[in-house]
Amino acid sequence: MVQWRKSTRSSGAENTDCVEVAAFFGSVAVRDSKAPEYGHLAVSRADFGVLVAQVKRGSPES
């Protein structure tokens, strides 16, 4: 069973826009927490690591 999780910073009435992530058959799955019925995007763990690093830096591009 896939265990979806979202940031603890996404709790509360003011922080409703977020994504959820899950380990997914050797990759990382990402989906919109408000619309999980629309499916998910699966990326490699390496690519997800690059994405997280870019977000932390505030970088808009690779």
N, CA, C and O atoms as a DFTB+ gen file, in Angstrom:
248 C
 N C O
     1  1       0.835      -1.185       0.000
     2  2       0.000       0.000       0.000
     3  2       0.884       1.255       0.000
     4  3       1.866       1.322       0.739
     5  1       0.546       2.213      -0.802
     6  2       1.289       3.467      -0.898
     7  2       0.920       4.366       0.282
     8  3      -0.259       4.597       0.550
     9  1       1.933       4.866       0.980
    10  2       1.721       5.760       2.120
    11  2       2.038       7.192       1.694
    12  3       3.206       7.559       1.566
    13  1       1.008       7.994       1.477
    14  2       1.195       9.392       1.092
    15  2       1.464      10.225       2.327
    16  3       0.906       9.966       3.393
    17  1       2.326      11.235       2.185
    18  2       2.586      12.151       3.299
    19  2       2.786      13.562       2.767
    20  3       3.194      13.765       1.624
    21  1       2.489      14.526       3.623
    22  2       2.705      15.918       3.249
    23  2       3.430      16.616       4.384
    24  3       3.492      16.103       5.501
    25  1       3.963      17.758       4.100
    26  2       4.750      18.510       5.060
    27  2       3.923      18.872       6.291
    28  3       2.732      19.169       6.198
    29  1       4.578      18.840       7.431
    30  2       3.898      19.279       8.651
    31  2       3.614      20.776       8.603
    32  3       2.779      21.272       9.359
    33  1       4.302      21.498       7.720
    34  2       4.048      22.938       7.553
    35  2       2.769      23.193       6.775
    36  3       2.359      24.344       6.620
    37  1       2.135      22.143       6.287
    38  2       0.922      22.285       5.495
    39  2      -0.342      22.150       6.335
    40  3      -1.439      22.065       5.784
    41  1      -0.210      22.129       7.627
    42  2      -1.390      21.985       8.475
    43  2      -1.977      23.354       8.812
    44  3      -1.298      24.375       8.707
    45  1      -3.219      23.360       9.209
    46  2      -3.867      24.614       9.582
    47  2      -4.674      25.207       8.442
    48  3      -4.532      24.801       7.289
    49  1      -5.507      26.153       8.767
    50  2      -6.419      26.744       7.794
    51  2      -5.715      27.579       6.738
    52  3      -6.212      27.696       5.618
    53  1      -4.567      28.164       7.068
    54  2      -3.881      29.048       6.129
    55  2      -3.011      28.310       5.117
    56  3      -2.677      28.878       4.077
    57  1      -2.643      27.086       5.384
    58  2      -1.704      26.352       4.540
    59  2      -2.361      25.136       3.894
    60  3      -1.996      23.997       4.188
    61  1      -3.317      25.376       3.027
    62  2      -4.032      24.257       2.413
    63  2      -3.465      23.865       1.058
    64  3      -3.809      22.797       0.551
    65  1      -2.612      24.682       0.450
    66  2      -2.030      24.366      -0.854
    67  2      -0.742      23.585      -0.654
    68  3       0.252      24.127      -0.171
    69  1      -0.761      22.327      -1.021
    70  2       0.464      21.556      -0.874
    71  2       0.409      20.313      -1.755
    72  3      -0.612      19.981      -2.358
    73  1       1.527      19.660      -1.797
    74  2       1.621      18.391      -2.501
    75  2       1.910      17.299      -1.489
    76  3       2.371      17.565      -0.379
    77  1       1.633      16.072      -1.885
    78  2       1.956      14.911      -1.078
    79  2       2.978      14.086      -1.841
    80  3       3.007      14.108      -3.071
    81  1       3.811      13.361      -1.116
    82  2       4.801      12.493      -1.739
    83  2       4.687      11.095      -1.154
    84  3       4.199      10.904      -0.040
    85  1       5.154      10.113      -1.939
    86  2       5.155       8.728      -1.487
    87  2       6.256       7.964      -2.205
    88  3       6.577       8.253      -3.358
    89  1       6.829       6.991      -1.515
    90  2       7.742       6.061      -2.172
    91  2       6.877       5.208      -3.097
    92  3       5.821       4.722      -2.693
    93  1       7.326       5.028      -4.335
    94  2       6.466       4.381      -5.323
    95  2       7.300       3.529      -6.277
    96  3       7.803       4.034      -7.280
    97  1       7.451       2.241      -5.970
    98  2       8.142       1.286      -6.839
    99  2       9.514       1.794      -7.298
   100  3       9.803       1.811      -8.495
   101  1      10.351       2.205      -6.349
   102  2      11.690       2.663      -6.672
   103  2      11.781       4.100      -7.126
   104  3      12.866       4.567      -7.472
   105  1      10.668       4.815      -7.133
   106  2      10.664       6.226      -7.509
   107  2       9.930       7.007      -6.420
   108  3       9.568       6.463      -5.377
   109  1       9.724       8.277      -6.686
   110  2       8.959       9.123      -5.763
   111  2       7.742       9.634      -6.515
   112  3       7.862      10.192      -7.605
   113  1       6.578       9.441      -5.929
   114  2       5.335       9.921      -6.531
   115  2       4.938      11.229      -5.863
   116  3       5.095      11.391      -4.653
   117  1       4.426      12.156      -6.653
   118  2       4.022      13.472      -6.177
   119  2       2.599      13.729      -6.673
   120  3       2.294      13.481      -7.840
   121  1       1.733      14.226      -5.794
   122  2       0.359      14.544      -6.207
   123  2      -0.154      15.758      -5.460
   124  3       0.395      16.145      -4.427
   125  1      -1.203      16.354      -5.984
   126  2      -1.870      17.496      -5.365
   127  2      -2.741      16.972      -4.224
   128  3      -3.612      16.131      -4.444
   129  1      -2.513      17.460      -3.030
   130  2      -3.271      16.958      -1.875
   131  2      -4.757      17.304      -1.945
   132  3      -5.580      16.616      -1.340
   133  1      -5.107      18.365      -2.677
   134  2      -6.515      18.749      -2.787
   135  2      -7.248      17.976      -3.879
   136  3      -8.478      17.978      -3.914
   137  1      -6.507      17.313      -4.774
   138  2      -7.137      16.591      -5.890
   139  2      -6.409      15.280      -6.173
   140  3      -5.911      15.087      -7.282
   141  1      -6.338      14.385      -5.206
   142  2      -5.614      13.129      -5.417
   143  2      -6.227      12.257      -6.510
   144  3      -5.555      11.389      -7.066
   145  1      -7.485      12.485      -6.811
   146  2      -8.155      11.689      -7.854
   147  2      -7.598      11.969      -9.250
   148  3      -7.858      11.206     -10.180
   149  1      -6.838      13.047      -9.406
   150  2      -6.236      13.368     -10.704
   151  2      -4.958      12.597     -10.974
   152  3      -4.367      12.742     -12.044
   153  1      -4.525      11.788     -10.036
   154  2      -3.346      10.962     -10.240
   155  2      -2.089      11.587      -9.669
   156  3      -2.143      12.510      -8.856
   157  1      -0.961      11.069     -10.111
   158  2       0.321      11.505      -9.576
   159  2       1.372      11.537     -10.674
   160  3       1.173      11.019     -11.773
   161  1       2.484      12.153     -10.349
   162  2       3.651      12.195     -11.214
   163  2       4.736      11.394     -10.511
   164  3       5.033      11.657      -9.346
   165  1       5.336      10.421     -11.194
   166  2       6.421       9.636     -10.609
   167  2       7.743      10.083     -11.218
   168  3       7.871      10.187     -12.438
   169  1       8.722      10.346     -10.363
   170  2      10.056      10.759     -10.797
   171  2      11.086       9.884     -10.084
   172  3      10.799       9.290      -9.045
   173  1      12.271       9.813     -10.649
   174  2      13.327       9.042     -10.003
   175  2      13.703       9.705      -8.682
   176  3      13.482      10.899      -8.478
   177  1      14.267       8.909      -7.805
   178  2      14.698       9.465      -6.516
   179  2      15.765      10.541      -6.724
   180  3      15.785      11.552      -6.022
   181  1      16.644      10.313      -7.689
   182  2      17.696      11.298      -7.979
   183  2      17.086      12.612      -8.447
   184  3      17.479      13.681      -7.979
   185  1      16.129      12.539      -9.369
   186  2      15.485      13.756      -9.863
   187  2      14.694      14.459      -8.759
   188  3      14.657      15.688      -8.707
   189  1      14.071      13.691      -7.889
   190  2      13.340      14.292      -6.778
   191  2      14.308      15.019      -5.847
   192  3      13.995      16.099      -5.346
   193  1      15.481      14.432      -5.615
   194  2      16.498      15.078      -4.798
   195  2      16.940      16.408      -5.396
   196  3      17.132      17.386      -4.674
   197  1      17.101      16.441      -6.732
   198  2      17.458      17.685      -7.415
   199  2      16.343      18.714      -7.235
   200  3      16.619      19.880      -6.952
   201  1      15.103      18.299      -7.394
   202  2      13.961      19.200      -7.221
   203  2      13.935      19.793      -5.811
   204  3      13.768      21.002      -5.649
   205  1      14.098      18.960      -4.811
   206  2      14.076      19.442      -3.427
   207  2      15.218      20.438      -3.192
   208  3      15.018      21.469      -2.550
   209  1      16.399      20.137      -3.706
   210  2      17.541      21.048      -3.551
   211  2      17.261      22.392      -4.214
   212  3      17.593      23.441      -3.662
   213  1      16.648      22.361      -5.399
   214  2      16.323      23.610      -6.101
   215  2      15.277      24.414      -5.339
   216  3      15.381      25.637      -5.248
   217  1      14.286      23.750      -4.799
   218  2      13.257      24.444      -4.025
   219  2      13.881      25.104      -2.799
   220  3      13.565      26.248      -2.473
   221  1      14.768      24.375      -2.122
   222  2      15.417      24.942      -0.939
   223  2      16.258      26.163      -1.275
   224  3      16.345      27.102      -0.484
   225  1      16.882      26.149      -2.460
   226  2      17.698      27.288      -2.892
   227  2      16.846      28.417      -3.462
   228  3      17.316      29.549      -3.582
   229  1      15.604      28.119      -3.810
   230  2      14.754      29.112      -4.466
   231  2      15.058      29.244      -5.933
   232  3      14.758      30.273      -6.539
   233  1      15.658      28.204      -6.528
   234  2      16.063      28.224      -7.924
   235  2      14.897      27.875      -8.844
   236  3      14.267      26.834      -8.657
   237  1      14.589      28.729      -9.845
   238  2      13.489      28.461     -10.747
   239  2      13.836      27.466     -11.855
   240  3      12.929      26.949     -12.508
   241  1      15.119      27.185     -12.086
   242  2      15.538      26.314     -13.184
   243  2      16.585      25.324     -12.708
   244  3      17.155      25.461     -11.625
   245  1      16.821      24.337     -13.533
   246  2      17.895      23.384     -13.224
   247  2      19.223      23.905     -13.703
   248  3      20.245      23.241     -13.532
